[in-house]
Amino acid sequence: MLRSRSGFTLLEIVISVLIASLVLFLAVGPERALEEKYQSEAVARELALQLLKKKREASTTGISAGLAFPGTGTFAAQAYYHINGLGTLRIKKGRSWQSEYPNAYATWAAFGSETVPAPGSEPGSLMPDLPTEDPAILFLPSGKVVTRGVSLAGETFRIRVGTQPDGSGAGTSGTALNGLNHAWTVTLNRNGLISVEVDPTISSSSARSAPTTASLPAPTALTTTQPILESLTTVPELYQQSDGTLRLNGVDQNLQIKAVAESPQGEPLSVRWQCDGGQFSHTGDWLLMTYSLETERWEASTIWSLPPSPGSAYKVSVEIKDPQGNKTTGSSAQELSFDVEPKVLGLLHSRSAEVQRWQTTNLWGTPGRDTILWASWLEGMRPDGTSAERVTEKQTAYTIPNRSYSVSPDGELVVEFTGNGIEFTGINGERVALVSSVGSLGTGHELVSWLPDSTGVLLVVRSADYSSHTLWEVRIDGSAGKVSDFPLDHELFRPSASDHLTRVASITHEWDYSNFSVDLSNISSSGQNPYLSKSTASVYDRATKQVKILCSSDEGPNISPSFVRLSPSGNRALVHLHGQDKVRLYNVNTGAFKTLPYDVFSWPNLAFSPDEKHIVVPRNASVSLISDNYTYYNTALVLCDIDGNQVLDAGEYFRAVFSPTGSHLYFSRMDGTLAKINLGDMSLEELIAPSDKVYWLEAATEKWQ
């Protein structure tokens, strides 16, 4: 009898399981691979997006920003954290993708021929506060990139993102991993350009166990450390008086103030300026400071202007804060208290009167030209002709005074060479000092410049036989000291100096009297001395002790430099060429020059403005006197920019002087009238009537009362 049975045999069950497994494998395998691929791509694109945000953040806030990865000892991570700052980095919030993309890892290991730099071998000194070996990418405000622990191929930084990296080489610099599944690469270059692409250089491999990854570090705790104000400076520098107080002096009613600060927390800083009078150039309350990559400090500047009717003293203070509200305190280091020197512009000009006239005989005993003894003195007045006062005593000379006076940098003293010595006189007319001992230094003296602190002058002293020329400092207290020696081939004739006496320019003469004759018909039609074999314009650098030749008569006919004028900085020079009556504008540093397109006879009127923005060139205009074989040229005032390009032709004039700040140019005309040019808008203004004749303008000072 047949018996029934139920269930499956063992063989059937095995076959069924195999079939089911095969179906499941065929269904799940491609889906898992697709999921891993999408996870890798998602993480790679998220990292690229975050890096773009950090680059933008750094450029807009002025604070370096970037990402770091908790990969210490593993070369792999499933998280990143935000970093901000420079010098003192702050670790901000972190982000882990482990739960969202569990199979995706970021790695910085080497693949193929690449190497992983050892920690600390990259330019990562800006990241001293991160965990020792954490890979990081930091964008500077300039857009440049600084990295640590990221694979480097040439100038390219690469972050690999994929699944199941082989962690067998973890913790060893330069060790190559076997590969990544479904690899993507986030690529940056030194200039911060970012791209994402499938990495074809890494072949897929069989699945393997994932490496251990490090945990995210804790955010940096905020502190209450205050910003540090390191310096508070002014341009121009405030003048310190003998009692230690500061004085604002010699500026055109404005003062540039600069603050430099440090942010201990690496946060951006803001500044607020305050004063008990006057006006700042900026608007608003708190202003964001600018970070300097060179000094690694925060900087801010403002222009403070005096009110129309200034008082006698002011105090400017500065306060600095960070985004957390930490502020600097109101210590004395953050305040500038200074006195304001009243400024009244005065124009100094020399007066002269004929004392005696007589006729001399020439070399052949026949009547010669008249010789005139003049009495001259220095007067000052306001530009409108009021408050006219005599400054110096009358001095007699055989020629009309010609630029024989010089005003000190602080505008308070006048120096002149008299028969008694070097005389220093206050603007108020009181004699300050007479230094007569300078006569024992040599027979010939010529003023070069005032000392920058207004305590004396720099002058040339020549020996009796003209065999040596030396520079001396002669001070108001009567002391004198030699600065440097000049041999005969570097004779100091018609010298000129830069503002801080760093450079001294002069004309050098070489003479040849082997064919000397008393017959004056040897003099050339151009007025060139026939016994002058060579003349040279040169600049002496007091720091290097070197002499730089600008030009000489060796260049060719009628190239005979007769006058040189240095700019305030000493970087430019004007050289007058006798015979050609032309002027060259030189770049002293390079030796390059430009010949100005004007005939110039009256070379003493060549001048640079104090701010070195303009040049006065006296262009020959007309002939006013021809007698005794002399031709007198009227000159026209040509105003050029610092490159020698004409800005204004003001017509015939006699003498011109710049205001102490270079904002205005005052000049006298041939009829004795006075006018000024506003160098801001180039407007021309008449100042005094012909009845108040002024010819020999010498200087302008802001100390007149």
TAVEN-V55524 format. One record per residue. N is the residue number from 0. PSI is psi in whole degrees, -180 to 180 (999 if undefined). Layout:
((N | PSI) (N | PSI))
This chain:
((0 | 136) (1 | 141) (2 | 137) (3 | 157) (4 | 154) (5 | 164) (6 | -174) (7 | 154) (8 | 164) (9 | -39) (10 | -41) (11 | -40) (12 | -43) (13 | -44) (14 | -41) (15 | -43) (16 | -42) (17 | -42) (18 | -43) (19 | -41) (20 | -41) (21 | -43) (22 | -43) (23 | -40) (24 | -42) (25 | -29) (26 | -42) (27 | -36) (28 | -56) (29 | -34) (30 | -40) (31 | -42) (32 | -40) (33 | -39) (34 | -44) (35 | -38) (36 | -46) (37 | -38) (38 | -46) (39 | -45) (40 | -41) (41 | -45) (42 | -43) (43 | -44) (44 | -34) (45 | -43) (46 | -42) (47 | -42) (48 | -43) (49 | -38) (50 | -40) (51 | -41) (52 | -40) (53 | -38) (54 | -44) (55 | -40) (56 | -43) (57 | -41) (58 | -29) (59 | -29) (60 | -17) (61 | 6) (62 | 130) (63 | 142) (64 | 151) (65 | -167) (66 | 147) (67 | 160) (68 | 132) (69 | 77) (70 | 23) (71 | 119) (72 | 8) (73 | -26) (74 | 25) (75 | 151) (76 | 156) (77 | 32) (78 | 166) (79 | 163) (80 | 153) (81 | 140) (82 | 147) (83 | 149) (84 | 175) (85 | 134) (86 | -65) (87 | 99) (88 | 143) (89 | 127) (90 | 119) (91 | -149) (92 | 154) (93 | 167) (94 | 123) (95 | 134) (96 | 14) (97 | -42) (98 | -29) (99 | -42) (100 | 75) (101 | -21) (102 | -5) (103 | 137) (104 | 146) (105 | 135) (106 | 154) (107 | 19) (108 | 170) (109 | 145) (110 | 127) (111 | -124) (112 | -3) (113 | 161) (114 | 156) (115 | 117) (116 | 147) (117 | 146) (118 | 133) (119 | -8) (120 | -14) (121 | 174) (122 | 58) (123 | 19) (124 | -14) (125 | 1) (126 | 48) (127 | -15) (128 | 2) (129 | 159) (130 | 144) (131 | -46) (132 | 13) (133 | 124) (134 | 145) (135 | 153) (136 | 125) (137 | 124) (138 | 128) (139 | 159) (140 | -26) (141 | -11) (142 | -11) (143 | 162) (144 | 136) (145 | 133) (146 | 164) (147 | 126) (148 | 17) (149 | 137) (150 | 138) (151 | 123) (152 | 101) (153 | -120) (154 | 21) (155 | 134) (156 | 138) (157 | 134) (158 | 122) (159 | 136) (160 | 127) (161 | -170) (162 | 143) (163 | 64) (164 | 149) (165 | 116) (166 | 18) (167 | -27) (168 | 15) (169 | 141) (170 | 0) (171 | 119) (172 | 134) (173 | -3) (174 | 130) (175 | 136) (176 | 162) (177 | -27) (178 | 177) (179 | 147) (180 | 141) (181 | 53) (182 | 138) (183 | 155) (184 | 130) (185 | 118) (186 | 136) (187 | 152) (188 | 179) (189 | -26) (190 | 5) (191 | 12) (192 | 135) (193 | 139) (194 | 158) (195 | 133) (196 | 159) (197 | 136) (198 | 106) (199 | -9) (200 | -8) (201 | 115) (202 | 146) (203 | 151) (204 | 171) (205 | 157) (206 | 146) (207 | 169) (208 | 143) (209 | 148) (210 | 166) (211 | 137) (212 | 154) (213 | 158) (214 | 162) (215 | 139) (216 | 159) (217 | 146) (218 | 149) (219 | 128) (220 | 136) (221 | 142) (222 | 178) (223 | 24) (224 | 129) (225 | 150) (226 | 151) (227 | 120) (228 | 116) (229 | -34) (230 | 153) (231 | 108) (232 | 165) (233 | 154) (234 | 118) (235 | 163) (236 | 137) (237 | 138) (238 | 128) (239 | 123) (240 | 172) (241 | -27) (242 | 6) (243 | -12) (244 | 156) (245 | 150) (246 | 133) (247 | 122) (248 | 134) (249 | 20) (250 | 162) (251 | 60) (252 | 33) (253 | 158) (254 | 124) (255 | 128) (256 | 133) (257 | 132) (258 | 138) (259 | 128) (260 | 160) (261 | 141) (262 | 101) (263 | -28) (264 | 1) (265 | 16) (266 | 155) (267 | 149) (268 | 150) (269 | 155) (270 | 149) (271 | 126) (272 | 143) (273 | 149) (274 | 153) (275 | 19) (276 | 169) (277 | -169) (278 | 141) (279 | 156) (280 | -22) (281 | 165) (282 | 159) (283 | 174) (284 | -86) (285 | 132) (286 | 137) (287 | 129) (288 | 167) (289 | 134) (290 | 132) (291 | 116) (292 | -26) (293 | -45) (294 | -11) (295 | 41) (296 | 162) (297 | 137) (298 | 150) (299 | 144) (300 | 153) (301 | 158) (302 | 123) (303 | 130) (304 | 141) (305 | 149) (306 | 166) (307 | -39) (308 | 83) (309 | 151) (310 | -165) (311 | -16) (312 | 148) (313 | 161) (314 | 122) (315 | 132) (316 | 157) (317 | 139) (318 | 138) (319 | 140) (320 | 160) (321 | 176) (322 | -18) (323 | -3) (324 | 1) (325 | 130) (326 | 156) (327 | 158) (328 | 168) (329 | 53) (330 | 167) (331 | -23) (332 | -17) (333 | 21) (334 | 143) (335 | 109) (336 | 126) (337 | 155) (338 | 152) (339 | 120) (340 | 124) (341 | 136) (342 | 119) (343 | 120) (344 | 132) (345 | 141) (346 | 122) (347 | 132) (348 | 151) (349 | 140) (350 | 154) (351 | 154) (352 | 139) (353 | 124) (354 | -47) (355 | 145) (356 | 135) (357 | 164) (358 | 135) (359 | 167) (360 | 151) (361 | -168) (362 | -24) (363 | 8) (364 | 0) (365 | 159) (366 | 134) (367 | -160) (368 | 165) (369 | 144) (370 | 132) (371 | 133) (372 | 121) (373 | 151) (374 | 128) (375 | 155) (376 | 168) (377 | 132) (378 | 158) (379 | 155) (380 | 164) (381 | 160) (382 | -23) (383 | 5) (384 | -5) (385 | 171) (386 | 40) (387 | 131) (388 | 149) (389 | 136) (390 | -46) (391 | 163) (392 | 162) (393 | 136) (394 | 140) (395 | 145) (396 | 164) (397 | -4) (398 | 160) (399 | 135) (400 | 137) (401 | 98) (402 | 46) (403 | -1) (404 | 152) (405 | 138) (406 | 140) (407 | 159) (408 | -33) (409 | 0) (410 | 12) (411 | -16) (412 | 155) (413 | 137) (414 | 143) (415 | 150) (416 | 122) (417 | 176) (418 | -16) (419 | -12) (420 | -154) (421 | 120) (422 | 128) (423 | 125) (424 | 139) (425 | 157) (426 | -27) (427 | 1) (428 | -4) (429 | 133) (430 | 130) (431 | -44) (432 | 151) (433 | 113) (434 | 100) (435 | -17) (436 | -13) (437 | -21) (438 | -26) (439 | -11) (440 | -27) (441 | -179) (442 | -29) (443 | 133) (444 | 142) (445 | 129) (446 | 134) (447 | -56) (448 | 164) (449 | 152) (450 | 146) (451 | -29) (452 | 9) (453 | 21) (454 | -1) (455 | -167) (456 | 158) (457 | 127) (458 | 162) (459 | 134) (460 | 126) (461 | 143) (462 | 166) (463 | -36) (464 | 10) (465 | 23) (466 | -15) (467 | 150) (468 | 123) (469 | 154) (470 | 133) (471 | 145) (472 | 121) (473 | 121) (474 | 163) (475 | -30) (476 | 2) (477 | -9) (478 | 153) (479 | 142) (480 | 140) (481 | 135) (482 | -53) (483 | 156) (484 | 145) (485 | 124) (486 | 173) (487 | -33) (488 | -1) (489 | 49) (490 | 135) (491 | 95) (492 | 132) (493 | 60) (494 | 161) (495 | 144) (496 | 154) (497 | 169) (498 | -45) (499 | 19) (500 | 28) (501 | -28) (502 | 146) (503 | 125) (504 | 153) (505 | 172) (506 | 135) (507 | 134) (508 | 139) (509 | 131) (510 | 152) (511 | 105) (512 | 21) (513 | -27) (514 | 41) (515 | 139) (516 | 146) (517 | -4) (518 | 106) (519 | -3) (520 | -10) (521 | -18) (522 | 131) (523 | 162) (524 | -25) (525 | -4) (526 | 5) (527 | 131) (528 | 124) (529 | -15) (530 | 3) (531 | 103) (532 | -24) (533 | 141) (534 | 145) (535 | 139) (536 | 126) (537 | 163) (538 | 127) (539 | 125) (540 | 117) (541 | -20) (542 | -45) (543 | -10) (544 | 28) (545 | 148) (546 | 125) (547 | 123) (548 | 125) (549 | -51) (550 | 164) (551 | 169) (552 | -6) (553 | -16) (554 | -27) (555 | -178) (556 | 141) (557 | 11) (558 | 83) (559 | 95) (560 | 131) (561 | -13) (562 | 141) (563 | 138) (564 | 123) (565 | 149) (566 | 165) (567 | -37) (568 | -18) (569 | 5) (570 | -13) (571 | 158) (572 | 144) (573 | 129) (574 | 125) (575 | 133) (576 | 112) (577 | 143) (578 | -51) (579 | -26) (580 | 45) (581 | 163) (582 | 134) (583 | 139) (584 | 116) (585 | 145) (586 | 109) (587 | -34) (588 | -38) (589 | -20) (590 | -5) (591 | 148) (592 | 163) (593 | 127) (594 | 121) (595 | 142) (596 | 49) (597 | 145) (598 | 124) (599 | 117) (600 | -40) (601 | 75) (602 | -26) (603 | -18) (604 | -3) (605 | 134) (606 | 148) (607 | 147) (608 | 154) (609 | -32) (610 | 4) (611 | 39) (612 | -20) (613 | 161) (614 | 137) (615 | 127) (616 | 121) (617 | 97) (618 | 136) (619 | 129) (620 | -50) (621 | 164) (622 | 125) (623 | -19) (624 | 128) (625 | 109) (626 | 152) (627 | 39) (628 | 17) (629 | 141) (630 | 128) (631 | 125) (632 | 131) (633 | 146) (634 | 150) (635 | 142) (636 | 113) (637 | 124) (638 | 124) (639 | 161) (640 | 180) (641 | -16) (642 | 6) (643 | 10) (644 | 132) (645 | 133) (646 | -38) (647 | 140) (648 | 109) (649 | 6) (650 | -170) (651 | 141) (652 | 174) (653 | -59) (654 | 153) (655 | 146) (656 | 146) (657 | 152) (658 | 161) (659 | -30) (660 | -7) (661 | 12) (662 | -23) (663 | 156) (664 | 122) (665 | 139) (666 | 150) (667 | 150) (668 | 175) (669 | -23) (670 | 7) (671 | 2) (672 | 164) (673 | 141) (674 | 168) (675 | 153) (676 | 126) (677 | 114) (678 | -3) (679 | -52) (680 | 3) (681 | 28) (682 | 148) (683 | 134) (684 | 131) (685 | 141) (686 | -52) (687 | 159) (688 | 160) (689 | -23) (690 | -24) (691 | 68) (692 | 132) (693 | 127) (694 | -60) (695 | 76) (696 | 133) (697 | -41) (698 | 168) (699 | 142) (700 | 150) (701 | 17) (702 | 9) (703 | 148) (704 | 999))
